[in-house]
Amino acid sequence: MLDTKIIDEISSKVTANLPKGLQTLQSDLQHNLRSTLSATLGKLNLVSREEFEIQQGVLARTRAKVDALERRVRELETALEKEDNSG
């Protein structure tokens, strides 16, 4: 879920940089921009940095296990081939 503080910060920065004539509409524009940003960003499949880092760790551990299993399979295949060739 996207932090609402980020949306508020973005909308504040945009409205603060409006030309002087439009700044009288700042409150309405900021509200509409905040709503639009929330709706648009809410449709995206976003994760928090924390969740991303957790999943990155899970993936690294999984990759290490797969690598170890691949090495073990190669060792067993080599041992089996030697056994077949000697017998």
N, CA, C and O atoms as a CHARMM CRD file, in Angstrom:
* protein
*
  348
    1    1 MET  N      0.84400  -1.18300   0.00000 PROA 1      0.00000
    2    1 MET  CA     0.00000   0.00000   0.00000 PROA 1      0.00000
    3    1 MET  C      0.88600   1.24100   0.00000 PROA 1      0.00000
    4    1 MET  O      1.87000   1.31500   0.73500 PROA 1      0.00000
    5    2 LEU  N      0.53300   2.18800  -0.81100 PROA 2      0.00000
    6    2 LEU  CA     1.31100   3.41200  -0.93300 PROA 2      0.00000
    7    2 LEU  C      0.99800   4.34300   0.23000 PROA 2      0.00000
    8    2 LEU  O     -0.16400   4.53400   0.58600 PROA 2      0.00000
    9    3 ASP  N      2.02200   4.91200   0.80900 PROA 3      0.00000
   10    3 ASP  CA     1.88200   5.81200   1.94800 PROA 3      0.00000
   11    3 ASP  C      1.17800   7.09800   1.51500 PROA 3      0.00000
   12    3 ASP  O      1.58200   7.73300   0.54100 PROA 3      0.00000
   13    4 THR  N      0.13400   7.47600   2.23400 PROA 4      0.00000
   14    4 THR  CA    -0.61900   8.68900   1.88100 PROA 4      0.00000
   15    4 THR  C      0.22100   9.94400   2.06400 PROA 4      0.00000
   16    4 THR  O     -0.06300  10.97200   1.44800 PROA 4      0.00000
   17    5 LYS  N      1.25300   9.87700   2.90100 PROA 5      0.00000
   18    5 LYS  CA     2.14300  11.03500   3.07400 PROA 5      0.00000
   19    5 LYS  C      2.85100  11.36400   1.76600 PROA 5      0.00000
   20    5 LYS  O      3.07300  12.53100   1.44500 PROA 5      0.00000
   21    6 ILE  N      3.20600  10.32100   1.01200 PROA 6      0.00000
   22    6 ILE  CA     3.87800  10.53800  -0.27600 PROA 6      0.00000
   23    6 ILE  C      2.93700  11.24200  -1.24000 PROA 6      0.00000
   24    6 ILE  O      3.33800  12.17300  -1.93900 PROA 6      0.00000
   25    7 ILE  N      1.68500  10.79900  -1.27900 PROA 7      0.00000
   26    7 ILE  CA     0.69500  11.41900  -2.16100 PROA 7      0.00000
   27    7 ILE  C      0.47800  12.87300  -1.76400 PROA 7      0.00000
   28    7 ILE  O      0.42700  13.75200  -2.62400 PROA 7      0.00000
   29    8 ASP  N      0.35100  13.12700  -0.47400 PROA 8      0.00000
   30    8 ASP  CA     0.18600  14.49800   0.00700 PROA 8      0.00000
   31    8 ASP  C      1.39300  15.36400  -0.36400 PROA 8      0.00000
   32    8 ASP  O      1.24000  16.51800  -0.76400 PROA 8      0.00000
   33    9 GLU  N      2.58200  14.79800  -0.23000 PROA 9      0.00000
   34    9 GLU  CA     3.80100  15.55000  -0.55400 PROA 9      0.00000
   35    9 GLU  C      3.85800  15.89700  -2.03900 PROA 9      0.00000
   36    9 GLU  O      4.20300  17.02100  -2.40600 PROA 9      0.00000
   37   10 ILE  N      3.52400  14.94000  -2.88300 PROA 10     0.00000
   38   10 ILE  CA     3.53100  15.18100  -4.32900 PROA 10     0.00000
   39   10 ILE  C      2.51900  16.25700  -4.69700 PROA 10     0.00000
   40   10 ILE  O      2.83500  17.18700  -5.43900 PROA 10     0.00000
   41   11 SER  N      1.30200  16.12800  -4.17800 PROA 11     0.00000
   42   11 SER  CA     0.27500  17.10900  -4.52300 PROA 11     0.00000
   43   11 SER  C      0.62500  18.49500  -3.98700 PROA 11     0.00000
   44   11 SER  O      0.33000  19.49600  -4.63900 PROA 11     0.00000
   45   12 SER  N      1.24400  18.56800  -2.81900 PROA 12     0.00000
   46   12 SER  CA     1.66400  19.85700  -2.26800 PROA 12     0.00000
   47   12 SER  C      2.74100  20.50600  -3.12900 PROA 12     0.00000
   48   12 SER  O      2.70000  21.71100  -3.37900 PROA 12     0.00000
   49   13 LYS  N      3.69500  19.71300  -3.57800 PROA 13     0.00000
   50   13 LYS  CA     4.76800  20.25700  -4.41700 PROA 13     0.00000
   51   13 LYS  C      4.23200  20.75400  -5.75100 PROA 13     0.00000
   52   13 LYS  O      4.65000  21.80200  -6.24500 PROA 13     0.00000
   53   14 VAL  N      3.31400  20.00600  -6.32800 PROA 14     0.00000
   54   14 VAL  CA     2.74700  20.41700  -7.61700 PROA 14     0.00000
   55   14 VAL  C      1.97500  21.71700  -7.46100 PROA 14     0.00000
   56   14 VAL  O      2.16700  22.65100  -8.23900 PROA 14     0.00000
   57   15 THR  N      1.11000  21.78200  -6.46900 PROA 15     0.00000
   58   15 THR  CA     0.28700  22.98500  -6.30200 PROA 15     0.00000
   59   15 THR  C      1.11900  24.19000  -5.85100 PROA 15     0.00000
   60   15 THR  O      0.76700  25.32700  -6.16400 PROA 15     0.00000
   61   16 ALA  N      2.20400  23.96200  -5.13000 PROA 16     0.00000
   62   16 ALA  CA     3.06400  25.06500  -4.69900 PROA 16     0.00000
   63   16 ALA  C      3.78100  25.70500  -5.88100 PROA 16     0.00000
   64   16 ALA  O      4.17300  26.87000  -5.81400 PROA 16     0.00000
   65   17 ASN  N      3.94800  24.96600  -6.93800 PROA 17     0.00000
   66   17 ASN  CA     4.65400  25.47600  -8.11500 PROA 17     0.00000
   67   17 ASN  C      3.70800  25.99200  -9.19800 PROA 17     0.00000
   68   17 ASN  O      4.12600  26.22800 -10.33200 PROA 17     0.00000
   69   18 LEU  N      2.45500  26.16400  -8.85100 PROA 18     0.00000
   70   18 LEU  CA     1.49500  26.70700  -9.81300 PROA 18     0.00000
   71   18 LEU  C      1.74200  28.19800 -10.02500 PROA 18     0.00000
   72   18 LEU  O      2.25400  28.87800  -9.13500 PROA 18     0.00000
   73   19 PRO  N      1.38400  28.69700 -11.18800 PROA 19     0.00000
   74   19 PRO  CA     1.46800  30.14700 -11.40900 PROA 19     0.00000
   75   19 PRO  C      0.58700  30.88300 -10.39600 PROA 19     0.00000
   76   19 PRO  O     -0.39600  30.33300  -9.89900 PROA 19     0.00000
   77   20 LYS  N      0.95300  32.12900 -10.09900 PROA 20     0.00000
   78   20 LYS  CA     0.25400  32.91600  -9.06800 PROA 20     0.00000
   79   20 LYS  C     -1.26200  32.97300  -9.29000 PROA 20     0.00000
   80   20 LYS  O     -2.02200  32.89200  -8.32500 PROA 20     0.00000
   81   21 GLY  N     -1.70300  33.10500 -10.50600 PROA 21     0.00000
   82   21 GLY  CA    -3.13600  33.20100 -10.79100 PROA 21     0.00000
   83   21 GLY  C     -3.90300  31.93700 -10.43000 PROA 21     0.00000
   84   21 GLY  O     -5.08900  32.00100 -10.10400 PROA 21     0.00000
   85   22 LEU  N     -3.23500  30.79100 -10.48700 PROA 22     0.00000
   86   22 LEU  CA    -3.90600  29.53000 -10.17600 PROA 22     0.00000
   87   22 LEU  C     -3.80200  29.15400  -8.69800 PROA 22     0.00000
   88   22 LEU  O     -4.48100  28.23600  -8.23800 PROA 22     0.00000
   89   23 GLN  N     -2.95700  29.86200  -7.96100 PROA 23     0.00000
   90   23 GLN  CA    -2.78100  29.49700  -6.56600 PROA 23     0.00000
   91   23 GLN  C     -4.02800  29.77200  -5.72600 PROA 23     0.00000
   92   23 GLN  O     -4.15600  29.23900  -4.62500 PROA 23     0.00000
   93   24 THR  N     -4.94600  30.59700  -6.23100 PROA 24     0.00000
   94   24 THR  CA    -6.20300  30.80200  -5.50200 PROA 24     0.00000
   95   24 THR  C     -7.03600  29.51800  -5.53700 PROA 24     0.00000
   96   24 THR  O     -7.88000  29.29300  -4.67000 PROA 24     0.00000
   97   25 LEU  N     -6.80000  28.71200  -6.51100 PROA 25     0.00000
   98   25 LEU  CA    -7.49600  27.42700  -6.62300 PROA 25     0.00000
   99   25 LEU  C     -6.70800  26.28700  -5.98200 PROA 25     0.00000
  100   25 LEU  O     -7.04900  25.11500  -6.14100 PROA 25     0.00000
  101   26 GLN  N     -5.65900  26.64500  -5.26200 PROA 26     0.00000
  102   26 GLN  CA    -4.72500  25.66600  -4.72000 PROA 26     0.00000
  103   26 GLN  C     -5.42000  24.56700  -3.91100 PROA 26     0.00000
  104   26 GLN  O     -5.11300  23.39000  -4.10000 PROA 26     0.00000
  105   27 SER  N     -6.31900  24.91000  -3.04200 PROA 27     0.00000
  106   27 SER  CA    -6.98700  23.91900  -2.20200 PROA 27     0.00000
  107   27 SER  C     -7.76200  22.91100  -3.03500 PROA 27     0.00000
  108   27 SER  O     -7.65000  21.70300  -2.82200 PROA 27     0.00000
  109   28 ASP  N     -8.55300  23.41100  -3.99000 PROA 28     0.00000
  110   28 ASP  CA    -9.32500  22.50800  -4.84500 PROA 28     0.00000
  111   28 ASP  C     -8.41000  21.65000  -5.70500 PROA 28     0.00000
  112   28 ASP  O     -8.62100  20.44500  -5.84200 PROA 28     0.00000
  113   29 LEU  N     -7.40000  22.27700  -6.27800 PROA 29     0.00000
  114   29 LEU  CA    -6.46700  21.53200  -7.12000 PROA 29     0.00000
  115   29 LEU  C     -5.72700  20.46800  -6.31200 PROA 29     0.00000
  116   29 LEU  O     -5.54300  19.34300  -6.77500 PROA 29     0.00000
  117   30 GLN  N     -5.31100  20.82700  -5.11500 PROA 30     0.00000
  118   30 GLN  CA    -4.58100  19.87800  -4.28700 PROA 30     0.00000
  119   30 GLN  C     -5.47300  18.69200  -3.92400 PROA 30     0.00000
  120   30 GLN  O     -5.02300  17.54700  -3.95000 PROA 30     0.00000
  121   31 HSD  N     -6.71900  18.95800  -3.59100 PROA 31     0.00000
  122   31 HSD  CA    -7.66500  17.88100  -3.26700 PROA 31     0.00000
  123   31 HSD  C     -7.89300  16.97100  -4.48100 PROA 31     0.00000
  124   31 HSD  O     -7.86200  15.74700  -4.36000 PROA 31     0.00000
  125   32 ASN  N     -8.12100  17.58000  -5.64900 PROA 32     0.00000
  126   32 ASN  CA    -8.36000  16.79100  -6.86000 PROA 32     0.00000
  127   32 ASN  C     -7.10900  16.00700  -7.27100 PROA 32     0.00000
  128   32 ASN  O     -7.19600  14.85200  -7.68900 PROA 32     0.00000
  129   33 LEU  N     -5.96700  16.64300  -7.14800 PROA 33     0.00000
  130   33 LEU  CA    -4.72400  15.96900  -7.49600 PROA 33     0.00000
  131   33 LEU  C     -4.47500  14.79600  -6.55000 PROA 33     0.00000
  132   33 LEU  O     -4.07400  13.71800  -6.98800 PROA 33     0.00000
  133   34 ARG  N     -4.70800  15.00100  -5.27200 PROA 34     0.00000
  134   34 ARG  CA    -4.52900  13.94500  -4.27700 PROA 34     0.00000
  135   34 ARG  C     -5.44400  12.76200  -4.59700 PROA 34     0.00000
  136   34 ARG  O     -5.01800  11.60900  -4.53100 PROA 34     0.00000
  137   35 SER  N     -6.69600  13.04800  -4.94100 PROA 35     0.00000
  138   35 SER  CA    -7.64100  11.98400  -5.28100 PROA 35     0.00000
  139   35 SER  C     -7.21500  11.23500  -6.53600 PROA 35     0.00000
  140   35 SER  O     -7.27000  10.00600  -6.59400 PROA 35     0.00000
  141   36 THR  N     -6.79000  11.99700  -7.53800 PROA 36     0.00000
  142   36 THR  CA    -6.35500  11.37800  -8.79400 PROA 36     0.00000
  143   36 THR  C     -5.11300  10.52300  -8.58300 PROA 36     0.00000
  144   36 THR  O     -5.03300   9.40600  -9.09300 PROA 36     0.00000
  145   37 LEU  N     -4.14000  11.04600  -7.83200 PROA 37     0.00000
  146   37 LEU  CA    -2.93200  10.27600  -7.55400 PROA 37     0.00000
  147   37 LEU  C     -3.25000   8.99800  -6.77800 PROA 37     0.00000
  148   37 LEU  O     -2.72400   7.92900  -7.08900 PROA 37     0.00000
  149   38 SER  N     -4.10300   9.11300  -5.77700 PROA 38     0.00000
  150   38 SER  CA    -4.47300   7.93400  -4.98400 PROA 38     0.00000
  151   38 SER  C     -5.12600   6.87600  -5.85100 PROA 38     0.00000
  152   38 SER  O     -4.79700   5.69400  -5.75700 PROA 38     0.00000
  153   39 ALA  N     -6.05400   7.30300  -6.69700 PROA 39     0.00000
  154   39 ALA  CA    -6.75600   6.34900  -7.55800 PROA 39     0.00000
  155   39 ALA  C     -5.80200   5.70900  -8.56800 PROA 39     0.00000
  156   39 ALA  O     -5.82500   4.49600  -8.77400 PROA 39     0.00000
  157   40 THR  N     -4.97400   6.53000  -9.18500 PROA 40     0.00000
  158   40 THR  CA    -4.05800   6.01600 -10.20600 PROA 40     0.00000
  159   40 THR  C     -3.00300   5.10300  -9.60100 PROA 40     0.00000
  160   40 THR  O     -2.76900   4.00300 -10.10100 PROA 40     0.00000
  161   41 LEU  N     -2.37100   5.55200  -8.53800 PROA 41     0.00000
  162   41 LEU  CA    -1.33100   4.74600  -7.91000 PROA 41     0.00000
  163   41 LEU  C     -1.90700   3.50900  -7.22300 PROA 41     0.00000
  164   41 LEU  O     -1.22200   2.49600  -7.08700 PROA 41     0.00000
  165   42 GLY  N     -3.15800   3.59400  -6.79500 PROA 42     0.00000
  166   42 GLY  CA    -3.80800   2.44500  -6.18000 PROA 42     0.00000
  167   42 GLY  C     -4.02400   1.30000  -7.15100 PROA 42     0.00000
  168   42 GLY  O     -4.12500   0.14400  -6.74000 PROA 42     0.00000
  169   43 LYS  N     -4.09400   1.61400  -8.43100 PROA 43     0.00000
  170   43 LYS  CA    -4.28100   0.58100  -9.45100 PROA 43     0.00000
  171   43 LYS  C     -2.99400  -0.17400  -9.75000 PROA 43     0.00000
  172   43 LYS  O     -3.02600  -1.27100 -10.30700 PROA 43     0.00000
  173   44 LEU  N     -1.86800   0.41300  -9.38200 PROA 44     0.00000
  174   44 LEU  CA    -0.58200  -0.22000  -9.63900 PROA 44     0.00000
  175   44 LEU  C     -0.32400  -1.30900  -8.60600 PROA 44     0.00000
  176   44 LEU  O     -0.79500  -1.23200  -7.47100 PROA 44     0.00000
  177   45 ASN  N      0.41600  -2.30400  -9.00600 PROA 45     0.00000
  178   45 ASN  CA     0.74800  -3.40400  -8.11000 PROA 45     0.00000
  179   45 ASN  C      2.06000  -3.07300  -7.39100 PROA 45     0.00000
  180   45 ASN  O      3.11300  -3.60900  -7.73600 PROA 45     0.00000
  181   46 LEU  N      1.99200  -2.19000  -6.39200 PROA 46     0.00000
  182   46 LEU  CA     3.17900  -1.72100  -5.69300 PROA 46     0.00000
  183   46 LEU  C      3.33100  -2.40600  -4.34400 PROA 46     0.00000
  184   46 LEU  O      2.34300  -2.77600  -3.70900 PROA 46     0.00000
  185   47 VAL  N      4.56500  -2.56900  -3.91900 PROA 47     0.00000
  186   47 VAL  CA     4.84100  -3.09900  -2.58800 PROA 47     0.00000
  187   47 VAL  C      5.74800  -2.11300  -1.86300 PROA 47     0.00000
  188   47 VAL  O      6.40900  -1.27800  -2.48000 PROA 47     0.00000
  189   48 SER  N      5.76100  -2.22900  -0.56000 PROA 48     0.00000
  190   48 SER  CA     6.62900  -1.34500   0.21900 PROA 48     0.00000
  191   48 SER  C      8.08200  -1.78100   0.06000 PROA 48     0.00000
  192   48 SER  O      8.35600  -2.91100  -0.34500 PROA 48     0.00000
  193   49 ARG  N      8.99600  -0.89800   0.37500 PROA 49     0.00000
  194   49 ARG  CA    10.42700  -1.20400   0.31400 PROA 49     0.00000
  195   49 ARG  C     10.73600  -2.37100   1.25000 PROA 49     0.00000
  196   49 ARG  O     11.52200  -3.25800   0.91600 PROA 49     0.00000
  197   50 GLU  N     10.10300  -2.35800   2.43400 PROA 50     0.00000
  198   50 GLU  CA    10.33600  -3.41500   3.41400 PROA 50     0.00000
  199   50 GLU  C      9.92800  -4.78100   2.85600 PROA 50     0.00000
  200   50 GLU  O     10.68200  -5.74800   2.96100 PROA 50     0.00000
  201   51 GLU  N      8.73600  -4.85600   2.26700 PROA 51     0.00000
  202   51 GLU  CA     8.28300  -6.12100   1.69900 PROA 51     0.00000
  203   51 GLU  C      9.17400  -6.55100   0.53500 PROA 51     0.00000
  204   51 GLU  O      9.46700  -7.73600   0.37700 PROA 51     0.00000
  205   52 PHE  N      9.60300  -5.58400  -0.27600 PROA 52     0.00000
  206   52 PHE  CA    10.50100  -5.89400  -1.38400 PROA 52     0.00000
  207   52 PHE  C     11.79300  -6.51600  -0.86700 PROA 52     0.00000
  208   52 PHE  O     12.26100  -7.51700  -1.40900 PROA 52     0.00000
  209   53 GLU  N     12.37300  -5.92800   0.17800 PROA 53     0.00000
  210   53 GLU  CA    13.62900  -6.43400   0.72400 PROA 53     0.00000
  211   53 GLU  C     13.44300  -7.81600   1.34700 PROA 53     0.00000
  212   53 GLU  O     14.32600  -8.66800   1.24800 PROA 53     0.00000
  213   54 ILE  N     12.29700  -8.03700   1.98700 PROA 54     0.00000
  214   54 ILE  CA    12.00600  -9.36500   2.54600 PROA 54     0.00000
  215   54 ILE  C     11.94300 -10.39700   1.42700 PROA 54     0.00000
  216   54 ILE  O     12.54900 -11.46500   1.52100 PROA 54     0.00000
  217   55 GLN  N     11.21300 -10.07400   0.37500 PROA 55     0.00000
  218   55 GLN  CA    11.08900 -11.00300  -0.74300 PROA 55     0.00000
  219   55 GLN  C     12.42400 -11.20800  -1.45700 PROA 55     0.00000
  220   55 GLN  O     12.69900 -12.29600  -1.96200 PROA 55     0.00000
  221   56 GLN  N     13.24300 -10.17600  -1.50000 PROA 56     0.00000
  222   56 GLN  CA    14.56600 -10.29000  -2.09400 PROA 56     0.00000
  223   56 GLN  C     15.41300 -11.29400  -1.29700 PROA 56     0.00000
  224   56 GLN  O     16.14800 -12.09300  -1.87700 PROA 56     0.00000
  225   57 GLY  N     15.30400 -11.24300   0.03300 PROA 57     0.00000
  226   57 GLY  CA    16.01400 -12.18900   0.89000 PROA 57     0.00000
  227   57 GLY  C     15.52300 -13.61500   0.70000 PROA 57     0.00000
  228   57 GLY  O     16.31600 -14.55500   0.63600 PROA 57     0.00000
  229   58 VAL  N     14.20700 -13.76700   0.60900 PROA 58     0.00000
  230   58 VAL  CA    13.62100 -15.08600   0.37200 PROA 58     0.00000
  231   58 VAL  C     14.12300 -15.65100  -0.95300 PROA 58     0.00000
  232   58 VAL  O     14.49200 -16.82200  -1.04000 PROA 58     0.00000
  233   59 LEU  N     14.13100 -14.81400  -1.97300 PROA 59     0.00000
  234   59 LEU  CA    14.60100 -15.24200  -3.28700 PROA 59     0.00000
  235   59 LEU  C     16.07500 -15.64400  -3.24500 PROA 59     0.00000
  236   59 LEU  O     16.45700 -16.63800  -3.86200 PROA 59     0.00000
  237   60 ALA  N     16.89500 -14.90000  -2.53800 PROA 60     0.00000
  238   60 ALA  CA    18.32200 -15.22400  -2.44000 PROA 60     0.00000
  239   60 ALA  C     18.52000 -16.56600  -1.73700 PROA 60     0.00000
  240   60 ALA  O     19.34200 -17.37500  -2.16700 PROA 60     0.00000
  241   61 ARG  N     17.76700 -16.80800  -0.65300 PROA 61     0.00000
  242   61 ARG  CA    17.88100 -18.08900   0.05300 PROA 61     0.00000
  243   61 ARG  C     17.40300 -19.23700  -0.83200 PROA 61     0.00000
  244   61 ARG  O     18.00200 -20.31300  -0.83900 PROA 61     0.00000
  245   62 THR  N     16.33300 -19.00800  -1.57100 PROA 62     0.00000
  246   62 THR  CA    15.80500 -20.03200  -2.47200 PROA 62     0.00000
  247   62 THR  C     16.80900 -20.33600  -3.57700 PROA 62     0.00000
  248   62 THR  O     17.03100 -21.49500  -3.92500 PROA 62     0.00000
  249   63 ARG  N     17.41000 -19.28700  -4.12400 PROA 63     0.00000
  250   63 ARG  CA    18.41500 -19.47200  -5.17500 PROA 63     0.00000
  251   63 ARG  C     19.59200 -20.29200  -4.65500 PROA 63     0.00000
  252   63 ARG  O     20.10000 -21.16500  -5.35900 PROA 63     0.00000
  253   64 ALA  N     20.02700 -20.01500  -3.42500 PROA 64     0.00000
  254   64 ALA  CA    21.14600 -20.76000  -2.83500 PROA 64     0.00000
  255   64 ALA  C     20.77300 -22.22800  -2.65700 PROA 64     0.00000
  256   64 ALA  O     21.59900 -23.10600  -2.90600 PROA 64     0.00000
  257   65 LYS  N     19.54800 -22.50700  -2.23100 PROA 65     0.00000
  258   65 LYS  CA    19.10200 -23.90200  -2.06800 PROA 65     0.00000
  259   65 LYS  C     19.03600 -24.61600  -3.41100 PROA 65     0.00000
  260   65 LYS  O     19.43800 -25.77400  -3.52200 PROA 65     0.00000
  261   66 VAL  N     18.53400 -23.93300  -4.42400 PROA 66     0.00000
  262   66 VAL  CA    18.45700 -24.52800  -5.76700 PROA 66     0.00000
  263   66 VAL  C     19.86500 -24.83000  -6.27700 PROA 66     0.00000
  264   66 VAL  O     20.10300 -25.90100  -6.83500 PROA 66     0.00000
  265   67 ASP  N     20.79000 -23.90300  -6.09200 PROA 67     0.00000
  266   67 ASP  CA    22.16800 -24.12600  -6.52400 PROA 67     0.00000
  267   67 ASP  C     22.77200 -25.34100  -5.81200 PROA 67     0.00000
  268   67 ASP  O     23.43500 -26.16400  -6.44200 PROA 67     0.00000
  269   68 ALA  N     22.54400 -25.45100  -4.51200 PROA 68     0.00000
  270   68 ALA  CA    23.06900 -26.58300  -3.74700 PROA 68     0.00000
  271   68 ALA  C     22.44700 -27.89500  -4.23000 PROA 68     0.00000
  272   68 ALA  O     23.14000 -28.90500  -4.35400 PROA 68     0.00000
  273   69 LEU  N     21.15600 -27.87900  -4.50000 PROA 69     0.00000
  274   69 LEU  CA    20.49400 -29.08500  -5.00500 PROA 69     0.00000
  275   69 LEU  C     21.00800 -29.47300  -6.39200 PROA 69     0.00000
  276   69 LEU  O     21.17800 -30.65600  -6.68700 PROA 69     0.00000
  277   70 GLU  N     21.25300 -28.48000  -7.23400 PROA 70     0.00000
  278   70 GLU  CA    21.80200 -28.76800  -8.57000 PROA 70     0.00000
  279   70 GLU  C     23.19400 -29.39800  -8.45800 PROA 70     0.00000
  280   70 GLU  O     23.51200 -30.33700  -9.18700 PROA 70     0.00000
  281   71 ARG  N     24.01600 -28.88200  -7.55200 PROA 71     0.00000
  282   71 ARG  CA    25.34600 -29.47100  -7.33800 PROA 71     0.00000
  283   71 ARG  C     25.22100 -30.91500  -6.85100 PROA 71     0.00000
  284   71 ARG  O     25.93700 -31.80400  -7.31000 PROA 71     0.00000
  285   72 ARG  N     24.30800 -31.12500  -5.92300 PROA 72     0.00000
  286   72 ARG  CA    24.11300 -32.47700  -5.36100 PROA 72     0.00000
  287   72 ARG  C     23.63700 -33.44700  -6.43400 PROA 72     0.00000
  288   72 ARG  O     24.09100 -34.59100  -6.46800 PROA 72     0.00000
  289   73 VAL  N     22.74300 -33.02300  -7.30200 PROA 73     0.00000
  290   73 VAL  CA    22.25800 -33.88200  -8.38700 PROA 73     0.00000
  291   73 VAL  C     23.41200 -34.23300  -9.32700 PROA 73     0.00000
  292   73 VAL  O     23.54700 -35.38200  -9.74800 PROA 73     0.00000
  293   74 ARG  N     24.24300 -33.24000  -9.65400 PROA 74     0.00000
  294   74 ARG  CA    25.39800 -33.51400 -10.52200 PROA 74     0.00000
  295   74 ARG  C     26.34400 -34.52400  -9.86400 PROA 74     0.00000
  296   74 ARG  O     26.85400 -35.42500 -10.53000 PROA 74     0.00000
  297   75 GLU  N     26.57500 -34.37100  -8.56500 PROA 75     0.00000
  298   75 GLU  CA    27.44400 -35.30800  -7.84300 PROA 75     0.00000
  299   75 GLU  C     26.86200 -36.71700  -7.87900 PROA 75     0.00000
  300   75 GLU  O     27.58600 -37.68500  -8.11200 PROA 75     0.00000
  301   76 LEU  N     25.56100 -36.83100  -7.65000 PROA 76     0.00000
  302   76 LEU  CA    24.91800 -38.14400  -7.66900 PROA 76     0.00000
  303   76 LEU  C     24.93700 -38.75700  -9.07000 PROA 76     0.00000
  304   76 LEU  O     25.13800 -39.96200  -9.21900 PROA 76     0.00000
  305   77 GLU  N     24.73100 -37.93500 -10.08500 PROA 77     0.00000
  306   77 GLU  CA    24.78000 -38.42900 -11.46400 PROA 77     0.00000
  307   77 GLU  C     26.18100 -38.91700 -11.81300 PROA 77     0.00000
  308   77 GLU  O     26.34000 -39.95300 -12.45700 PROA 77     0.00000
  309   78 THR  N     27.19800 -38.16700 -11.38600 PROA 78     0.00000
  310   78 THR  CA    28.58300 -38.56800 -11.63100 PROA 78     0.00000
  311   78 THR  C     28.89700 -39.87700 -10.91300 PROA 78     0.00000
  312   78 THR  O     29.51900 -40.77200 -11.48500 PROA 78     0.00000
  313   79 ALA  N     28.47200 -39.98000  -9.68400 PROA 79     0.00000
  314   79 ALA  CA    28.70400 -41.20300  -8.91300 PROA 79     0.00000
  315   79 ALA  C     27.98700 -42.38600  -9.56700 PROA 79     0.00000
  316   79 ALA  O     28.53900 -43.48400  -9.62700 PROA 79     0.00000
  317   80 LEU  N     26.78400 -42.17300 -10.04800 PROA 80     0.00000
  318   80 LEU  CA    26.01700 -43.23600 -10.69400 PROA 80     0.00000
  319   80 LEU  C     26.68200 -43.66800 -11.99800 PROA 80     0.00000
  320   80 LEU  O     26.73000 -44.85900 -12.30500 PROA 80     0.00000
  321   81 GLU  N     27.19400 -42.71000 -12.76200 PROA 81     0.00000
  322   81 GLU  CA    27.89500 -43.02700 -14.00200 PROA 81     0.00000
  323   81 GLU  C     29.14400 -43.84800 -13.72600 PROA 81     0.00000
  324   81 GLU  O     29.42400 -44.81400 -14.43600 PROA 81     0.00000
  325   82 LYS  N     29.90100 -43.46400 -12.69000 PROA 82     0.00000
  326   82 LYS  CA    31.10600 -44.21900 -12.33300 PROA 82     0.00000
  327   82 LYS  C     30.74300 -45.63600 -11.92000 PROA 82     0.00000
  328   82 LYS  O     31.44000 -46.58900 -12.26600 PROA 82     0.00000
  329   83 GLU  N     29.66200 -45.76800 -11.18600 PROA 83     0.00000
  330   83 GLU  CA    29.20300 -47.06900 -10.72600 PROA 83     0.00000
  331   83 GLU  C     28.79200 -47.95500 -11.90200 PROA 83     0.00000
  332   83 GLU  O     29.09300 -49.14800 -11.93100 PROA 83     0.00000
  333   84 ASP  N     28.09300 -47.34700 -12.87800 PROA 84     0.00000
  334   84 ASP  CA    27.66600 -48.08900 -14.07400 PROA 84     0.00000
  335   84 ASP  C     28.86300 -48.49700 -14.92200 PROA 84     0.00000
  336   84 ASP  O     28.87600 -49.59600 -15.47600 PROA 84     0.00000
  337   85 ASN  N     29.87400 -47.63000 -15.03300 PROA 85     0.00000
  338   85 ASN  CA    31.04100 -47.92600 -15.86600 PROA 85     0.00000
  339   85 ASN  C     31.96000 -48.97200 -15.23400 PROA 85     0.00000
  340   85 ASN  O     32.64300 -49.70800 -15.94600 PROA 85     0.00000
  341   86 SER  N     31.98000 -49.04000 -13.92200 PROA 86     0.00000
  342   86 SER  CA    32.86400 -49.99400 -13.25300 PROA 86     0.00000
  343   86 SER  C     32.20800 -51.36700 -13.12800 PROA 86     0.00000
  344   86 SER  O     32.91400 -52.35600 -12.93400 PROA 86     0.00000
  345   87 GLY  N     30.94200 -51.45500 -13.22800 PROA 87     0.00000
  346   87 GLY  CA    30.23400 -52.71500 -12.96600 PROA 87     0.00000
  347   87 GLY  C     29.87000 -53.40500 -14.17900 PROA 87     0.00000
  348   87 GLY  O     29.27000 -54.47800 -14.12200 PROA 87     0.00000
